[in-house]
Amino acid sequence: MDIHWHRDDLRARDNAGLAAASTDGPVLPVFVFDDEILRHGSPPRVAFMLDALAELREWYQANGGDLCVARGDPTAVLPDLAAERGVETVHCNAGYSGLARDRDSAVAEALDADGVALETHEDALHHEPGSIRTNAGEPYSVYTYFWKKWRDREKADPYDAPDAIADVTGEELPTLAELGFEEPEADVEPGGMETARDRLDSFVDGPIYEYEEIRDTPAADRTSKLSAHNRWGTIGPRELYAATERAAANAPDEDAAEAVEEYQGELAWREFYHHVLYFHPHVVDENYNEYEEGIDWRDDEAEIEAWRDGETGYPIVDAGMRQLKQEAWMHNRVRMIVASFLTKDLMADWRYGYDHFRAKLADHNTANDNGGWQWAASTGTDAQPYFRIFNPMSQGERHDPDAEYIREYVPELDGVDADTIHSWHELTKSQRKATAPEYPAPIVDHSERREQALAMFKRARGEDPDE
Ligand SMILES: Cc1cc2nc3c(=O)[nH]c(=O)nc-3n(C[C@H](O)[C@H](O)[C@H](O)COP(=O)(O)OP(=O)(O)OC[C@H]3O[C@@H](n4cnc5c(N)ncnc54)[C@H](O)[C@@H]3O)c2cc1C
């Protein structure tokens, strides 16, 4: 009997490590609440994880066994469990962050001291870090070239769920409070394999064919919303990809087939950022792209606080920040807008934004979150050039023309027409007071800040800001 050690692969089907652990008789599935890892957790993420674990446990119980749950240091818990059960091999799926890799090396060493092997499997990505390289053998720093190779590479088929589970009785799962977390402020969507599968099924049944056209319209709310499931592994990457391939094969026309490929491109962005993190673990708290003179961020605490609270007086920015607060999720286009606003209009270090997202998003994962922030801050791999600064008003007008999304999250603007909302920055104080007295005036002037941000980046590049 082998152990499968679940971490962020909270599913029974399409799980490489679990499938490998099941080849040698019934598998003993284990989850360890590791206090060192939990220190980096947040209420929405841990709430989602607990939901997913509860469902996984039910699946094991319905299939003749249970999920073994323990709390403590896995370098002690796993060797003890292996000794108790006479297990010779522990399986797990590879983690790519520095934290995960350090933990896994320590666990491998501890098990090895007892003559037990830790076998790590490639599971979370279709193509592991290092498998897609430039012709010169380097990891890619430009997405487009990475994508072409990623798209053309053959993808593995989904793995079957195990058919025999060890006959054990696991402990009850701890509550959020027992793990030291408060209830999340947001109404977090339920985690779990069934929810993930239902979401995927309904997405590939229709919305995927409009993805290209509608993915930038937050009010439509028609993206797959699988990010937290991808983060916690409640859906397998092969199962997800196979569903998109079936959708491509059934596409009603060429536009629909292109939309499916556009969606697959987002799955590749996720892998690209995992490769970046793997080869450059320092990006967690340092710029990927260091500017010659360093960036002299403005970092005004009151402005950053207004951004966190969704009180900037820029409607699309505030709507996004309030969606995050309410749902522990935010639409991708709006993530780009709020991130640009923080780093360019408020000229605040991207790490303030990253920390806030890390605390509030149920789908936060280091690779994607860091990639997204460094992209917006013009410090990342294949990032937005520093001189392309989003105008938050025209972004709102373009992507939420009827201001439906804005009104949904900013009730102070309820009943205000879209044109007025999109020209909020141009209204006089008395016009604003007469229109929506509770909604704040813009905290900064976008045009002024745009110039100041350009000068900040030019100085960082060692250039004369006046030229
Ligand atoms: C500043 C910023 C921070 C972000 N932080 C995160 C984060 O912590 N976690 C996270 O999963 N995504 C993050 N993203 C990427 C993206 O916004 C979300 O993945 C997406 O909005 C999730 O919604 P969805 O599942 O409906 O996406 P869909 O559009 O349906 O995309 C399908 C899947 O592809 C992946 N994906 C989509 N867009 C991206 C992208 N730009 N980069 C990498 N992977 C992508 C996700 O796994 C997603 O579930 C961030 C983007 C920005 C600009």
The ligand as a MOL file (V3000), in Angstrom:
LIG
                    3D

  0  0  0     0  0            999 V3000
M  V30 BEGIN CTAB
M  V30 COUNTS 53 58 0 0 0
M  V30 BEGIN ATOM
M  V30 1 C -3.1480 41.8640 -11.2050 0
M  V30 2 C -3.6290 40.4710 -11.5430 0
M  V30 3 C -3.6350 39.4840 -10.5660 0
M  V30 4 C -4.0670 38.1950 -10.8700 0
M  V30 5 N -4.0500 37.2410 -9.8820 0
M  V30 6 C -4.4220 35.9750 -10.1640 0
M  V30 7 C -4.3850 34.9630 -9.1700 0
M  V30 8 O -4.0010 35.1850 -8.0250 0
M  V30 9 N -4.8050 33.7210 -9.5110 0
M  V30 10 C -5.2450 33.4100 -10.7680 0
M  V30 11 O -5.6060 32.2730 -11.0330 0
M  V30 12 N -5.2540 34.3480 -11.7410 0
M  V30 13 C -4.8690 35.6160 -11.4790 0
M  V30 14 N -4.9200 36.5640 -12.4640 0
M  V30 15 C -5.2830 36.1570 -13.8350 0
M  V30 16 C -6.7740 36.2400 -14.1890 0
M  V30 17 O -7.2800 37.4990 -13.8350 0
M  V30 18 C -7.6260 35.1530 -13.5340 0
M  V30 19 O -7.0470 33.8840 -13.7240 0
M  V30 20 C -9.0330 35.1220 -14.1450 0
M  V30 21 O -9.6570 36.3650 -14.0030 0
M  V30 22 C -9.8390 34.0500 -13.4430 0
M  V30 23 O -11.1510 34.0130 -13.9220 0
M  V30 24 P -11.6440 32.8070 -14.8300 0
M  V30 25 O -11.3290 31.5150 -14.1860 0
M  V30 26 O -13.0480 33.0880 -15.1800 0
M  V30 27 O -10.7140 32.9760 -16.0930 0
M  V30 28 P -10.8940 32.4880 -17.6020 0
M  V30 29 O -10.8400 33.6870 -18.4460 0
M  V30 30 O -12.0580 31.5960 -17.7450 0
M  V30 31 O -9.5290 31.6890 -17.8450 0
M  V30 32 C -9.3820 30.2810 -17.6280 0
M  V30 33 C -8.2330 29.9830 -16.7070 0
M  V30 34 O -7.0070 30.4030 -17.2880 0
M  V30 35 C -6.1420 30.9150 -16.2750 0
M  V30 36 N -5.9060 32.3320 -16.5530 0
M  V30 37 C -6.7800 33.2070 -17.1170 0
M  V30 38 N -6.1980 34.4140 -17.2960 0
M  V30 39 C -4.9430 34.2860 -16.8310 0
M  V30 40 C -3.8390 35.1820 -16.7360 0
M  V30 41 N -3.9030 36.4310 -17.1780 0
M  V30 42 N -2.6980 34.7330 -16.1800 0
M  V30 43 C -2.5870 33.4600 -15.7490 0
M  V30 44 N -3.6020 32.5630 -15.8190 0
M  V30 45 C -4.7590 32.9740 -16.3470 0
M  V30 46 C -6.8730 30.7410 -14.9370 0
M  V30 47 O -6.4630 29.5300 -14.3550 0
M  V30 48 C -8.3200 30.6880 -15.3690 0
M  V30 49 O -9.1540 29.9860 -14.4900 0
M  V30 50 C -4.4900 37.8810 -12.1870 0
M  V30 51 C -4.4860 38.8870 -13.1680 0
M  V30 52 C -4.0700 40.1680 -12.8510 0
M  V30 53 C -4.0770 41.2230 -13.9180 0
M  V30 END ATOM
M  V30 BEGIN BOND
M  V30 1 1 1 2
M  V30 2 1 2 3
M  V30 3 2 2 52
M  V30 4 2 3 4
M  V30 5 1 4 5
M  V30 6 1 4 50
M  V30 7 2 5 6
M  V30 8 1 6 7
M  V30 9 1 6 13
M  V30 10 2 7 8
M  V30 11 1 7 9
M  V30 12 1 9 10
M  V30 13 2 10 11
M  V30 14 1 10 12
M  V30 15 2 12 13
M  V30 16 1 13 14
M  V30 17 1 14 15
M  V30 18 1 14 50
M  V30 19 1 15 16
M  V30 20 1 16 17
M  V30 21 1 16 18
M  V30 22 1 18 19
M  V30 23 1 18 20
M  V30 24 1 20 21
M  V30 25 1 20 22
M  V30 26 1 22 23
M  V30 27 1 23 24
M  V30 28 2 24 25
M  V30 29 1 24 26
M  V30 30 1 24 27
M  V30 31 1 27 28
M  V30 32 2 28 29
M  V30 33 1 28 30
M  V30 34 1 28 31
M  V30 35 1 31 32
M  V30 36 1 32 33
M  V30 37 1 33 34
M  V30 38 1 33 48
M  V30 39 1 34 35
M  V30 40 1 35 36
M  V30 41 1 35 46
M  V30 42 1 36 37
M  V30 43 1 36 45
M  V30 44 2 37 38
M  V30 45 1 38 39
M  V30 46 1 39 40
M  V30 47 2 39 45
M  V30 48 1 40 41
M  V30 49 2 40 42
M  V30 50 1 42 43
M  V30 51 2 43 44
M  V30 52 1 44 45
M  V30 53 1 46 47
M  V30 54 1 46 48
M  V30 55 1 48 49
M  V30 56 2 50 51
M  V30 57 1 51 52
M  V30 58 1 52 53
M  V30 END BOND
M  V30 END CTAB
M  END
